[in-house]
Amino acid sequence: MNEQTPKRLAALRARMDATGTGLIAIGPGSHMDWVLGFHPHPDERPCLLLIAPEKECFLMPVLNAEGSREMTDIEFHTWADDVGPDGALKAALEAIDATAPGLVALDETMRADFALLLIDALPNDTRRTFTPETLGGLRMKKDSAEYKKLKMNAGIADRAMQAAFGTLKPGMTELELADAIKGHFTSEGASPQFWIVGAGGNGAFPHHATGQRVIQEGDAIVIDIGGRKQGFPSDITRMAVVGQPPEGYGQIHSIVEKAVQAALKAARPGALASDVDAAARGVITDAGYGEYFVHRTGHGLGIDIHEPPYITATSDVVLEEGMVFSIEPGIYLPGRFGIRLEEIVILREDGPEILSGLPRELHTVRA
């Protein structure tokens, strides 16, 4: 069993007690990774980790049992294709005293058919919720081991960005620049996760699909990249330009930088996530570009690249020490260019610690 599992199960049960939750059901994915350090192969066969106030067990397809047994000593209730999972699920719920849990917290990322199978096996008066008050709330706060992995990955991403800067030249395509980025991640043993390269007008699309556009003199280029090593990812956005920046670039970059700084100042334990969004959005709106800031200010980062807390205008999440999230305001001018500057931070007692060591200033390449 993963050395973190007993501690995390205990923390989960404390949350279950505080919220009156009688059962947590988790499918193969990042929630299961957080609890156990692994998850079985995800496919159409129902597989659930079932956690009750006193006991836990697996509903486990026979096909996955042997490989999964090497990773955990949690009790399995197995089922085969020629029988189906209903009997094994009933036995699992009985084994952990969860046949009438009252309130069940469902993994919001699991397959819908897994969730319905479980719901159908429980009494009609069972109340249902998702995991933010239990498992999700715990995942938002990173421990020292998680921080070290995130910090390591941030360093790799910094160097991948510097590799992009070193490769960038007029006449190459967005995809060719992306190849250099992916190559650097691979060279450090990280798996490339995403690579947004938006040159010129393409930069005005926040999630531009990197393509065959040829990078030209005067292009401002959004470079948003991330990799993954040892189970954790990175995420960083910086700006580059070939030759002279387009007209008005300097002013917009300065506004976005001020928005980043305002959000960093607002990010304190006890603040609401919406306070951080409001700080960044207020700078951009006051400068007259509010309609061109078309997304949230940030998202959590952990096992998943996007996870709670989400730094949005409507979020009432209270920020706590140990939470990790992005701060990434942007201004996107259709047909001209976009500017996004992104930092990943971990919240400390006195404010945010930025994981990257790479300045946010514009990187200029000679034409």
C-alpha positions as CSV (number, residue, x, y, z in Angstrom):
1,M,0.0,0.0,0.0
2,N,1.2,3.5,-0.8
3,E,2.7,5.1,2.3
4,Q,0.3,8.1,2.0
5,T,-2.8,6.0,1.8
6,P,-3.5,5.5,5.6
7,K,-3.1,9.2,6.3
8,R,-5.3,10.2,3.4
9,L,-8.0,7.7,4.3
10,A,-8.0,9.0,7.9
11,A,-8.3,12.6,6.6
12,L,-11.1,11.5,4.3
13,R,-13.0,9.9,7.1
14,A,-12.6,13.0,9.2
15,R,-14.2,15.0,6.4
16,M,-16.9,12.3,6.1
17,D,-17.7,12.6,9.7
18,A,-17.9,16.4,9.5
19,T,-20.2,16.4,6.5
20,G,-22.4,13.4,7.4
21,T,-21.2,11.4,4.4
22,G,-21.8,7.7,4.7
23,L,-20.0,6.6,1.5
24,I,-17.5,7.9,-1.0
25,A,-17.3,6.2,-4.4
26,I,-14.3,6.7,-6.6
27,G,-13.7,5.6,-10.1
28,P,-10.3,5.0,-11.8
29,G,-8.7,8.4,-12.2
30,S,-6.9,11.2,-10.4
31,H,-9.0,11.0,-7.2
32,M,-8.1,7.3,-6.9
33,D,-4.4,8.2,-7.6
34,W,-4.5,10.7,-4.8
35,V,-5.8,8.2,-2.3
36,L,-3.9,5.1,-3.4
37,G,-1.0,6.2,-5.6
38,F,-2.4,4.3,-8.6
39,H,-5.6,3.4,-10.4
40,P,-6.5,0.3,-12.4
41,H,-6.9,0.4,-16.1
42,P,-10.0,2.5,-16.8
43,D,-12.4,1.0,-19.3
44,E,-16.1,0.2,-19.5
45,R,-16.0,-2.4,-16.8
46,P,-17.3,-1.0,-13.5
47,C,-14.5,-0.5,-11.0
48,L,-15.0,1.5,-7.8
49,L,-13.1,2.2,-4.6
50,L,-15.8,2.4,-1.9
51,I,-14.9,4.2,1.3
52,A,-17.2,4.0,4.3
53,P,-16.8,5.5,7.8
54,E,-15.0,2.4,9.1
55,K,-14.0,0.2,6.2
56,E,-13.1,0.3,2.5
57,C,-13.1,-2.1,-0.4
58,F,-12.9,-2.4,-4.2
59,L,-15.5,-3.4,-6.7
60,M,-12.9,-4.9,-9.1
61,P,-13.2,-6.6,-12.6
62,V,-11.5,-9.9,-12.6
63,L,-9.4,-8.8,-15.6
64,N,-7.8,-6.1,-13.5
65,A,-7.5,-7.9,-10.2
66,E,-4.1,-9.5,-10.5
67,G,-2.2,-6.4,-11.6
68,S,-4.1,-4.2,-9.0
69,R,-3.3,-6.6,-6.2
70,E,0.4,-5.8,-6.6
71,M,-0.4,-2.2,-5.7
72,T,-2.8,-2.5,-2.7
73,D,-4.0,-4.8,0.0
74,I,-7.5,-3.4,0.1
75,E,-10.2,-6.1,-0.1
76,F,-11.5,-6.9,-3.6
77,H,-15.0,-7.9,-4.6
78,T,-14.4,-9.2,-8.1
79,W,-16.8,-9.9,-10.9
80,A,-16.4,-11.5,-14.3
81,D,-17.9,-10.6,-17.7
82,D,-20.1,-13.7,-17.7
83,V,-21.8,-12.8,-14.4
84,G,-21.8,-9.0,-14.2
85,P,-21.0,-6.6,-11.4
86,D,-24.4,-6.5,-9.5
87,G,-23.7,-9.3,-7.1
88,A,-20.2,-8.2,-6.3
89,L,-21.3,-4.6,-5.7
90,K,-24.0,-5.8,-3.3
91,A,-21.4,-7.9,-1.4
92,A,-19.0,-5.0,-1.3
93,L,-21.5,-2.6,0.2
94,E,-22.5,-5.2,2.8
95,A,-18.8,-5.8,3.6
96,I,-18.2,-2.2,4.5
97,D,-21.6,-1.6,6.2
98,A,-22.7,0.9,3.5
99,T,-25.9,-0.6,2.2
100,A,-27.8,2.5,3.5
101,P,-25.3,5.3,3.6
102,G,-27.7,8.2,3.8
103,L,-25.4,10.5,1.8
104,V,-23.1,9.2,-0.9
105,A,-20.3,11.4,-2.4
106,L,-19.7,10.4,-6.0
107,D,-16.5,11.0,-7.9
108,E,-17.6,13.7,-10.4
109,T,-15.1,12.4,-12.9
110,M,-16.3,8.8,-13.0
111,R,-18.3,7.3,-15.9
112,A,-22.0,8.0,-15.6
113,D,-22.8,4.3,-16.0
114,F,-20.6,3.5,-12.9
115,A,-22.5,6.1,-10.9
116,L,-25.9,4.9,-12.0
117,L,-25.0,1.3,-11.2
118,L,-24.1,2.4,-7.6
119,I,-27.2,4.6,-7.2
120,D,-29.5,1.8,-8.4
121,A,-27.9,-0.5,-5.7
122,L,-28.7,2.0,-2.9
123,P,-32.0,2.8,-1.2
124,N,-34.2,5.3,-3.0
125,D,-33.9,7.8,-0.2
126,T,-30.1,8.0,-0.5
127,R,-28.9,11.6,-1.0
128,R,-26.2,12.2,-3.5
129,T,-23.5,14.8,-3.8
130,F,-20.0,15.1,-5.3
131,T,-16.6,15.2,-3.7
132,P,-15.7,18.9,-3.2
133,E,-16.6,18.8,0.5
134,T,-14.6,15.7,1.1
135,L,-11.9,14.3,-1.2
136,G,-11.8,17.4,-3.4
137,G,-11.3,19.7,-0.5
138,L,-8.3,17.7,0.7
139,R,-6.7,17.6,-2.7
140,M,-6.6,21.4,-3.0
141,K,-4.0,21.6,-0.2
142,K,-0.6,20.1,-1.3
143,D,1.8,18.5,1.1
144,S,5.6,18.9,1.0
145,A,6.1,15.9,-1.3
146,E,3.5,17.2,-3.8
147,Y,5.1,20.7,-3.6
148,K,8.5,19.3,-4.4
149,K,7.2,17.5,-7.5
150,L,5.3,20.6,-8.7
151,K,8.4,22.7,-8.1
152,M,10.6,20.3,-10.1
153,N,8.1,20.3,-12.9
154,A,8.0,24.1,-12.9
155,G,11.8,24.1,-13.4
156,I,11.5,21.7,-16.3
157,A,8.9,24.0,-17.9
158,D,11.1,27.0,-17.4
159,R,13.8,25.3,-19.3
160,A,11.4,24.1,-22.0
161,M,10.3,27.7,-22.5
162,Q,13.9,28.9,-22.7
163,A,14.4,26.2,-25.4
164,A,11.5,27.7,-27.3
165,F,13.0,31.1,-27.0
166,G,16.3,29.7,-28.3
167,T,14.7,28.0,-31.3
168,L,12.3,30.8,-32.3
169,K,13.0,32.4,-35.6
170,P,11.0,33.9,-38.5
171,G,10.0,31.4,-41.2
172,M,9.3,28.5,-38.8
173,T,5.8,27.3,-38.2
174,E,3.9,27.2,-34.9
175,L,4.2,23.4,-35.0
176,E,7.9,23.5,-35.5
177,L,8.3,25.6,-32.4
178,A,6.0,23.2,-30.5
179,D,8.3,20.3,-31.6
180,A,11.3,22.0,-29.9
181,I,9.2,22.5,-26.7
182,K,8.1,18.8,-26.7
183,G,11.7,17.7,-27.4
184,H,12.9,19.5,-24.3
185,F,10.3,18.1,-22.0
186,T,11.2,14.6,-23.3
187,S,14.9,15.3,-22.8
188,E,14.3,15.8,-19.1
189,G,12.2,12.7,-18.7
190,A,8.9,14.6,-18.7
191,S,5.9,13.8,-20.9
192,P,4.7,16.8,-22.9
193,Q,1.1,17.5,-22.0
194,F,0.1,20.5,-24.1
195,W,1.7,23.1,-26.3
196,I,-0.2,26.2,-27.3
197,V,1.8,28.4,-29.8
198,G,-0.3,31.3,-31.0
199,A,1.5,33.6,-33.4
200,G,0.0,37.0,-34.4
201,G,-3.7,36.9,-34.7
202,N,-3.8,33.3,-33.5
203,G,-2.7,34.6,-30.1
204,A,-6.1,36.2,-29.7
205,F,-7.6,32.7,-29.3
206,P,-6.8,31.7,-25.7
207,H,-6.8,27.9,-26.6
208,H,-5.6,28.2,-30.1
209,A,-4.8,24.8,-31.8
210,T,-1.2,25.1,-32.8
211,G,-0.9,24.8,-36.5
212,Q,1.0,25.5,-39.7
213,R,1.0,29.3,-39.5
214,V,4.4,30.6,-40.4
215,I,5.9,32.9,-37.8
216,Q,6.7,36.3,-39.2
217,E,8.5,39.5,-38.3
218,G,6.4,41.6,-35.9
219,D,4.4,38.6,-34.6
220,A,3.6,38.6,-30.9
221,I,3.5,34.9,-29.8
222,V,1.6,33.3,-26.9
223,I,3.5,30.2,-25.7
224,D,1.5,28.2,-23.1
225,I,3.1,24.8,-22.3
226,G,3.2,22.0,-19.8
227,G,4.8,18.6,-19.1
228,R,4.4,15.9,-16.6
229,K,7.0,14.0,-14.5
230,Q,6.6,11.7,-11.5
231,G,2.8,12.1,-11.7
232,F,2.6,15.9,-11.6
233,P,2.3,18.5,-14.3
234,S,3.5,22.0,-15.1
235,D,1.8,25.0,-16.7
236,I,3.4,28.3,-17.8
237,T,2.7,31.0,-20.3
238,R,5.1,33.6,-21.6
239,M,5.3,36.0,-24.5
240,A,7.8,36.3,-27.3
241,V,8.0,38.6,-30.4
242,V,10.1,38.5,-33.5
243,G,11.6,41.8,-34.3
244,Q,9.6,44.9,-33.4
245,P,6.4,44.3,-31.3
246,P,3.1,45.2,-33.0
247,E,1.6,48.6,-32.3
248,G,0.2,48.9,-28.8
249,Y,1.9,45.8,-27.5
250,G,3.9,47.4,-24.7
251,Q,0.9,49.1,-23.2
252,I,-1.2,45.9,-23.2
253,H,1.7,43.8,-21.8
254,S,2.0,46.4,-19.0
255,I,-1.7,46.1,-18.2
256,V,-1.6,42.3,-18.0
257,E,1.5,42.4,-15.8
258,K,-0.2,44.8,-13.4
259,A,-3.2,42.4,-13.4
260,V,-0.9,39.6,-12.4
261,Q,0.6,41.7,-9.6
262,A,-2.8,42.7,-8.3
263,A,-3.9,39.0,-8.2
264,L,-0.7,38.0,-6.4
265,K,-1.3,40.7,-3.8
266,A,-4.9,39.6,-3.3
267,A,-4.0,35.9,-2.9
268,R,-3.8,35.4,0.8
269,P,-5.1,32.7,3.2
270,G,-8.7,33.6,4.1
271,A,-9.4,35.5,0.9
272,L,-12.0,34.2,-1.5
273,A,-11.0,32.8,-4.9
274,S,-13.3,35.5,-6.4
275,D,-11.3,38.2,-4.6
276,V,-8.2,37.2,-6.7
277,D,-10.2,37.1,-9.9
278,A,-11.7,40.5,-9.1
279,A,-8.3,42.0,-8.4
280,A,-6.9,40.9,-11.8
281,R,-10.1,41.7,-13.7
282,G,-10.4,45.1,-12.1
283,V,-7.0,46.2,-13.5
284,I,-7.9,45.1,-17.0
285,T,-11.4,46.6,-16.8
286,D,-10.2,49.9,-15.4
287,A,-7.8,50.1,-18.4
288,G,-10.7,49.7,-20.8
289,Y,-10.0,46.1,-21.9
290,G,-12.5,44.2,-19.7
291,E,-14.4,42.8,-22.7
292,Y,-11.1,41.3,-24.0
293,F,-10.4,39.3,-20.8
294,V,-12.5,36.3,-21.7
295,H,-11.7,33.6,-19.2
296,R,-11.2,33.0,-15.5
297,T,-8.0,34.2,-13.7
298,G,-6.8,30.8,-12.8
299,H,-7.3,27.1,-12.0
300,G,-5.8,24.7,-9.4
301,L,-2.9,22.5,-10.4
302,G,-2.1,19.1,-8.9
303,I,-2.4,15.6,-10.2
304,D,-4.7,17.2,-12.8
305,I,-3.7,20.2,-14.9
306,H,-7.1,21.8,-14.2
307,E,-8.5,21.0,-10.8
308,P,-10.0,23.0,-7.9
309,P,-9.7,25.7,-6.7
310,Y,-10.9,27.6,-9.7
311,I,-10.1,31.3,-9.6
312,T,-13.3,32.7,-11.0
313,A,-15.6,35.7,-10.4
314,T,-18.3,33.4,-8.8
315,S,-16.2,31.1,-6.7
316,D,-16.8,31.3,-2.9
317,V,-13.9,28.9,-2.1
318,V,-11.9,30.3,0.8
319,L,-8.2,30.1,0.0
320,E,-6.0,28.2,2.4
321,E,-2.3,27.8,2.9
322,G,-1.0,25.0,0.7
323,M,-3.4,25.5,-2.2
324,V,-1.8,25.6,-5.6
325,F,-3.3,27.5,-8.5
326,S,-2.5,29.5,-11.6
327,I,-2.8,33.3,-12.0
328,E,-3.1,33.9,-15.7
329,P,-5.0,37.0,-16.8
330,G,-5.0,37.9,-20.5
331,I,-6.1,40.4,-23.1
332,Y,-7.0,39.2,-26.5
333,L,-7.5,41.6,-29.4
334,P,-9.2,39.9,-32.4
335,G,-7.1,39.9,-35.5
336,R,-4.1,41.5,-33.8
337,F,-2.6,39.6,-30.9
338,G,-3.2,38.2,-27.5
339,I,-1.2,38.5,-24.3
340,R,-1.4,36.1,-21.4
341,L,1.1,35.9,-18.5
342,E,0.8,32.8,-16.2
343,E,2.3,31.8,-12.9
344,I,1.7,28.8,-10.8
345,V,1.7,29.7,-7.1
346,I,1.5,27.8,-3.8
347,L,-0.2,29.8,-1.1
348,R,1.9,30.3,2.0
349,E,1.0,32.0,5.3
350,D,2.3,35.4,4.1
351,G,1.1,35.0,0.5
352,P,1.9,33.2,-2.8
353,E,5.1,31.6,-3.7
354,I,5.7,31.5,-7.4
355,L,7.0,28.1,-8.6
356,S,8.6,29.4,-11.8
357,G,11.9,31.3,-11.9
358,L,11.4,32.7,-15.3
359,P,10.7,36.5,-15.7
360,R,7.4,37.6,-17.2
361,E,9.0,40.2,-19.5
362,L,8.6,40.0,-23.3
363,H,11.3,37.9,-25.0
364,T,12.5,39.5,-28.2
365,V,14.1,37.6,-31.1
366,R,15.9,39.5,-33.8
367,A,14.3,39.3,-37.2
